[in-house]
Amino acid sequence: MLIFGTLILGLMKNFFLILCFGLFVCGCSKEEEPPFIVSDDDPVLFDDLDFERFCLCQFDHDHDGKLFARDVKEVWNLEIPGSLKIRSLKGIEYFVNLRELCCAYQEFKSLDVSHNTKLTSLICSHNPFLKKLNVSGNPELESLSCEDCALTQLDLSRNHKLEFLYFDHTPISRLDVRQCSEYFKCSFLDRLESSDLKVYMMWYQVSPHRSKYLSSNSFQYLKGPSFVIDGDRDLNFAEPHIEEKVLGAGFYAALAFHSIDVNADGRVSRREACRVLNIKLDGEQLVTLKDIAHLRNLDDLEIAASDKDKARLKSMDDVAEHNWLATLSMKNLPLKAIDLGKFPNLVRLSLDNVDVVSLDVSVCPWWFRGLTIENCPALKEVWFRDEEQLSHMWDQYLDPPFEIRFKNN
């Protein structure tokens, strides 16, 4: 019995070891592949003779007919002539500091640039045989062009900085951009009437900012593709006046003029609020500007009261930082302080009959160029960074008696 028990115990121990090993192997199969490590003396290995000849011509500076990693490690930009009709880009992984790659009009069937970790721009358009594209190791990628390719799928789950994608005339049927930049824009002009394209997006990827290409804000009105929007929900407004103004607003999409309230439910969702680019508010109805945070793409804000004595907006303390606001206009308001540091992209400021006592424009960005101040008798001083900031104002109207002061004297 003792021998039998020992045998059973041994078998169980072996089984446990085998099980652990199996789990380890399975776990490893899901791990990321090890980083591609290159030393300066490693020879660059090619599969395509034309690509090898092209690289030797460009980077074999000692003319020994050989190419090593040290010869290409400082290459930042690479444009491969379409006339070469290259069938393999093996060897591109040795260009470890490559930022921009153009390899259009070639004949390769697959392209793996995952080892070019610093790549920011990839143009692989007009490759009719290209069926596989690996950009999983490119966290810095911002722009990808793959028009006129044979791709049926594209994994962008690790391209968190990707802002521009061009895939016209490419048979991709499923596009998931939820992990891409919040400012993601896409061009697929040939797919406007296509019903086989499904796009997965986050609610904030509704970017109405100017682009000659179709951007996410016009996705909702294309007749063919279907869209799945993650994270959208109705907003709760603290200021009814702002909600009313947003519901009554409109925006210009790629095809027509549309109401902000897309589903006509009388509510404003986070996705719908992203479409508001400019808004005019009544200072006599307005109590707080807290809800401006909901309008994350707001570019132009105008607040005015017909009678300053009836204006209810007396403070901007509850305004959160707004990263997109470029133009701010205020008229007939009893505001005694305005923190311009909350608007890091402000380009123009206009104050007319506002009770502000001191104004600091030194906190504005270097591209702040427009300043109008009139009929503000309570204003005692306006602070600039230096005389250079003041001299660079291409559009200014300053109505004293306030003093102009400089932070860097």
Summary of the structure (lengths in Angstrom):
residues: 409
radius of gyration: 29.3
end to end distance: 95.8
largest distance: 106.6
contacts: 1226
relative contact order: 0.05
helix: 21%
strand: 22%
